[in-house]
Amino acid sequence: MDPQQVIKYFFGSNASTAVIVLVLIMVFLLREGIDFLPTYRHELETYRQAGLELCDIADRPLKAQQELTSILRRAKAAAGDAAVKEALGDAEDTFDTAIEPATEVLDELKEHAQETKELAVEFHTLESSRQQLLAGAAKAKDPAEKADLLKEAEASKVDPVNFGERIAPLLERREELVTKLNEYVIALETAAATLPNDNQFVEEVRAAVPRHGKDIKTAAENLKAWQWEKPVSMFRVIGAFFFGRQWITNSSWQDFYGFVPLLTGSVVIALIAILLATPISVTAAIYTNQFASDREKEMIKPVIEFIQAIPSVVLGFIGISLVGNLIKDVSEWGILQWVPGFPIQERLNMFNAGCLLAFMAVPTMFSLSEDALNNVPRAYIDASDALGATKLQTVFRVIVPAGISGILSAILLGLGRVIGETMVVLLVAGNRIAIPDFSAGPGVIFQPAHTLTGIIAQELGEVSRGSSHWQALFMVGIVLFAISLLVNWCARTVARRFESHKA
């Protein structure tokens, strides 16, 4: 082969290696995460058949009573009259007393359901070990070894849990629990009607009691309609993951893998970063490419591109020690109290993470935007000059519109850079696994959150290989990988439009 063929095959082999590595990454993610849905389905079936789902139907709305009593305590503290304080204290005692019968029944049902789940988990563990012994015996060539494995497998055999028998005590007491819940609602509404009109906290309790009572009544109706033998469909499992609102792991009760809180945090932080980085990077690219002198270019471009060399963990430390405290201090200024969300309560929040990610995305968006402006055909500029256009008219009516597809591609690639970042969001986003409270309006950006990348980095090293938690994290990785591919595909689509336009 001549040198030209050698160079051709060298670069071709490297390109093929890159494609193979990408395919291997996809295969690895799918191999580790593909079993998550069947595993999660089995866990949800056990959760239902053991009666844990029945207990949760009543337990979740009952927990809201703690918020009501908390508001009553604040109302009691804010009351000025001693008689009002006494009346609010009596109402608080009534609230606590009214819920006791329902919680006593529920606690007994919880204990029984938890025992059933533990038996089911123990059976599943022993049965998995027995299946491994049988598989080993099938592969064994030595008759003595095969006999020993079969004997051990037979000794470890246990009977499966009879869920029908175990669930019977819960079904027998279901009507009792429904009655206690309805009695609790009546007692709660009666106590709320006698509350004195003293302050805003009392009004909050009066407004919350009907909603709480409605939730309890709905739970009572759901208890009556609940069926333990109803199978868990795969569609419900998929919905529980992709539309679930809870990510609860390492729970002695039941783990839930809801994707929505993580996705919401990632999207909000990415939007904050892009909204901050886009005007800075695009305007800097326009100025550097069209207006800056050669000396300014020699200073601006290396400084902006040097940002990429800063380790993300260093930026995370800056966010913790400097940016977070700065934002919190500024939010306490009296002249800025009109800003939604001010003063902020948490210095580690989505806005803090968005600011740092915007700083990290600027070099990528700046370089690609400037390349897009450089690729505008010279003939466009000459034609504009020939028509007598000024420099500003040429830049903003000819060059920027002609390079807009390339600029949009730069923004999308910056978005991909932001979504895939891990260390910064793990350090400064607050790591609260909950859907942000969007009722706060624009102030929602000052709330803490967790992200797709952060949850993988935080939890993957602490879970046992092959468990449902392990598989759930790989499912998150699969979705994150798909999002990154989608963003890059959109960027390439926009770039192709630019290339066709130039041709």
N, C-alpha and C positions, 0 to 999 in steps of 0.2 A: 504493500500500500504506500502511496505517496503521502507526504506530510499533510496535505489537505484532507485526505480520507481519514488519517489518524485523528486529526483534530475533530472531524465530523463525528466519528464514532465515540470519541472521548466525551464530547458534550452530549451526544445522544444517550450514552450509557448513564450519565449523571441525571439527565431528565427522567429516564426510565426508573432510576433508583428512587427519585423523589416521588414518582407516581406509586411505586410499589410500597414505599413507606406509608404514604397516605392511605392506601388500601389496607395495609396491615393495622394501622391505627383504628380504622373503621371496624375491621374484623374483631380486633381485641375488645373494643367497646361493646360490640354486639354480643360477643361471647360471654362477657361478664355480666351484662345487663339484661339479656334476653329472657332469662328465667325469672325476672322480678315479678312480672304480672301473674304467672301461675303461683309463685310463692306467696305473694301478697293476697291472692284470692284464697289460698288455703288458710292464711291467718285470719282473714275477714270471716270465713266460714266458721272457724273455731270461735271467733269473737261472738258470732251470732248464736251458734248452737250451745255455747257454754252459758249464755244468758247475760254476758257483759253488755251487749247492745241494749237489752231491756233496761239494765240499770242506768246506762248512760242517757237513755231517753228522758228519764226523770232527773238524773243528777245534774245535767248541764243547765237546765233552767233554774233549778234550786240554788245553784251557786250564785246566781244574780242577786239573791237575797243579801249576800255579804255587802254588795255595793249599796243597797238600800240602808242597811244599818250604819254603814260608814257615813252616808250623807246625813242620817239622823244625828250621829255624834257631832258632826260639824255644825248642824243646826242647834244642837244643845249648847255647844261651846260659844256660838254667836249670840245666843239668846241673852237678853239683859235682865229679864224678870225672873225671879226665883220660881214663881208658880209655873211659868212657861217651861223652865228647865225641868221641873218635876214632871210636867205633862209629857214632854218629849222623852224623858227617861222611861216613863211608864210605857210609851209607845214602842220604844226600843226593846224593852223587856217582853212586850206582847209579840213583837216580830220574832224574837228569838224563841219564845215559848211555842208560838204557833207552828213553827217549822219542825219542832222536835219529833212529833209522832211520825211524820213522813220520813225524816232522816233515820229514825230508829229502824223502821221497816226496811228502808233502802240499804242501810248498812248490813243488815242480816242477809239480804239478797246478794249484796256485793261479795260478802265473805263466801257464800256458797258458790257463786259463779266463778270466783277466783280459784277456788279449790278445783272446780271442774276444768278450768283452763290449764291449771298446773298438771292435772292428770293427763290431759290431752297432749300437752307438750312433752311430758315424760314418755308417753306411748310413742309419739312421733320420733323422739330421739332413739329409743330402744329399737323401734322398727327399722330406722335408717341403719343403725349398727348391724342389725340382723341381716338386712339386705346386702350390706357390704361383706359380711361373713359368707353368705350364700354365693355371692359373686366370686369371692376368693376361692371357695370350694369348687366352683365350676371350672376355674382356671388351674387349680392345683393338679399336678401330675403324680405326686406321691400319694398312694392310697391312704397311708396312715395320716398324712397331713389333711387330706380331704375329709377323712372320717372325724378328725378332731374339730375341724371347722364346722362341719355339719352338726356335731354334738353341741358345740358351743352356741351355734345359731338356734338349735332347738331349745336349749336351756334359757336363752334370752327371750324366748317368745312370750308375749303377754297379750291378754285380751284387749281389744279396743274399748274405748270409753263408750258406754251406753248413754248417749246424749238424751234420748227420750226419757230414760229413767232419772237422769240427773236434773233435767229441766222441770220435772213435775212439781217439786216444791215451789219453784218460782212462779209457775203458772197458777198454783193454788192460792198464792198470796198476791197475785197481780191485782185482783179486784180490791183487796184491802189497801194496797198502795194507791190505787186510783181514788178511793174514798178519802184517804188521808190528804191527798193533794187537793182535792176539792174543798175539804174542810179548811185547809191552810189558806186557800184563796179567799174564802169567806171571812176568816179571822183577820187576814191582812187588809182587806177592803174596809172592814168595820173599824179597825184601828186607824187607818189612814183618814177616814171621814171625821174622826174626832181630833185630829191634829190642830193645834192652835195656829192662827195666822200670825207669824212673827217675823220670818225672814225668807230670803230666796231659797235657802236649802230646804225648807219645808215645802215650798212650791215644787221644787225638783222631786221630792219624794212623792207628792201627790200626782205629779205627771208620770212618774215612773211606775207607780203601783198598778195602774190599769194595763200597761204593757207587760209588766211582769206576770200579772194574773192571767193575761191572755196566753202568754207562753206556757204557763203551768197547765192551763186547760187544754191547750193543743197537745202538750206532752201526755196528758191523761188520755186523750182520744187516740194518740199514737200507741200508747201502751195497750189499749184494747184491741187495736188492729194488728199488733205485732205478731209475727209467726216465726217461730224458731227454726222450723224445718224448711223454710223458703230458701232455695239455693241462691248463692251469690253469682250473678252473671259476670262474664268478662267485661261487658260494657260498664257495669257498675265499678269494677276494679279500675278500668281505664279512666272513668270519670272521677273516681276517688283520688287518683294520682294527678291528672292534669287539671282538675278543677277543685281539688281539695284545698281547704283553707287552713289546715293545721299540719305542721311538721313537728311531730312529737316522737322522740326516739329514746331508747333505753328506759322505757316505762315498764313498771311491773304490771300495769293494767293492760294496755294495748298501744302498740306503736302505730302512728298514722303518718303517711308520707304524702302530704299535700304540696303540690308544685306552685300554687298561686302566690303565697307570700314571698318565695324566693324570686320568682319571675317579676313580681311587682317591684321589689327592691332593685333588681337589676335594670329594669326599664326606666324607672324614675331617675336613678343615678346616671344612667347613660344619657337620658334626655337633658339633664342638668349640665353634664359635661359638654355635650354637643352644642347646646345653646350658648355656653360660655366660650367654647373654643372656636366655633365657626367664624364669628365676626373678627376675632383677634387674628386668626391664622389667615383668613382670606384677605383682609385689608392689609396685613403685613406683606403677603405675597404680591398684592397689586402694587403697593408702594415700592417694595424692593425691586420688582421687575420693571416698573415703568417710570418711577420718579427718582429713585435713589441714585446718588453718584457712585462711581466705582469704589471709592473709599468707604462709603456707607455700606455697600454690598459686602465688602470684605469683612466688615464688622458684624452686620446683622445676621447674615446667613450662618457663619460658624457658631455664633452665640445661640441661635435658635436650635440648630442641629445638635449642639452640645447637650441640650436637655435630654436627648435620648440616651445619653451615657450615664445619667444619674440613676442609680439603682432604685427600684420601686420601694424597697423596704426603707431606704433613707427618706423618700418622700412621705412614707407612712409615719415615720418618727416626727417629721416636720408637721404633719397634720395633727398628730397627738399633742405635741408640746407647744406649737406656735399657732397654726391656723385655727384649730378648734377653740383655744382660749381667746384668740383675737375676735373671732366671730361672736362668741358668747359675750365678751366685754362690749363690743359695739352694739349688740342687741339690747343692752341695758341702758343705752343713752336715752335720755328723756325725749329728745327731738325725733327719735325714730320709733316711738311706740305705736305709731300708726301703721307700721309695716306688719302684715299678717304673720303671726307666729312669734313676734317679738314680745317680751324677752324670751329667748330660747332656754329650755330646761336642760338639754343634753348637748355637750360640746362635740360628742361623736355622733354624727348624723349624716343624712344623705347629702346635704348641701356641702358639708366639709369634704366628703368623698368625691362629689361631683367637681368641686374646684380643683382638687389634685389631679383627677383624671383628665380634666380639661387641659391642665398644664402639660400632662404627658402626651395628649393627643395633638397639641399644637405643632410639633416638628413634622409629624407625618402629614398633616393637612396642609401645612405651609409648603413643604417641598413638592407635594403632588399638585397643589394649586399653581405654584409657580411654573412647574413643567407644563401644565395645561395652557398657561398664558404664553409660554415660549413656543408652543406648537401651533399657535394661530398663524396662518399663512401671511407672509410679508406683503403679499399683494393686497390684502385687506387694508393694511395700514397705509400703504402707498396710495390706494384709491381714496381713502379718507382724507389724507393730506392734500391730494390733488383737488378735492372738492372744497378745500378751504376750512376744514374742521380744525378746531383748537385741540390742544393736547388732551384736555379733559374730555372733550366730546369723543375723540378717537378712542380713549381708554374705556369710557363707560357706555358708549353706544356701539362700539365695534369690537374691541378686543375682548372685554368681559363677556358680552353676549355670545361671541364666537367660541369662547372657552368655557362656557357655563356647564357643559356636559362634563368636562374634565374636572371642574371645581366640585360639581355634585358627586362625582366619583371619589374625589379626595375626601369629601365629608362622610360618605358611606364607609370608606376604608378606615377613617378615623373612628367611626362608630364601632366597626369591628374590633379595632384596637381597644376601645373603651370596654366593650362587653367582655372581652377575654381577660381583662386585668384582674388579678387576684389579691396580691399582697396589700395594696393600698386600701381596697374596700374591706378587707379582713381586719385591718388595723383601725380604720377611722369611721366606718359606716355605723358602728354601734352594735351590730350583730344581734338585733332583736328579731326573732322569727315571728313576724305578725304582719298582716296587711296594714299598711299605713292608713290612718284615719283621714280620708279625703274630705270629710265634712269640715275639716279645718281650713279648706280652701288653699290658697297659695302657701300658707304656713305649713303644709304637709311636708315640704322639702326639708324642714328642720327637725323631722322625726328620725329616730334610728331605724335601721332595717338590715336585713341580711340579703345576700345575693347568691346566684347559682354557683359562681366560682368560689365564693367564700365558704359555702357549706361543704364543698368537696374538700377544700384545703383543711378545714377545721376538723372534720369528722372522719375522713378516710383512714387516717392512721390509728384510730381508736376502735375500729369495728373488726369483728372476726371475719375472715375471708369466707365468702360463700353465703353469708347470712342475708336476710332480706334487707337489712340496713345497707350492707355492702352493695347489693344489687341495685338498691334505690339510688345510691350515689352514682353508680355507673349509668343508670337511666337518666339522671340529671346531666351527666357528661355527654350522653348521646344527644339529648335535646340541645345542649349548649353547642355541640359540634354542628348540629343541623342549622342552628341559628347563625353561626359563624359562616357556614357555607352559603346560606341564603343571602347574608349581607354582602359577601364577596361576589356572589353571582349577580346581585343587583348592581354592584359597582362595575363589574365587567360589562353588563348590559348597557349601562350609561356610557361607559368608555367607548363601546362599539358605535354608539350613536355619534359620538364626537369624531371617531375615525372616519365613519362614512361621510359625515358632513365635510370634513377636511378634504377627502378624496373628491 
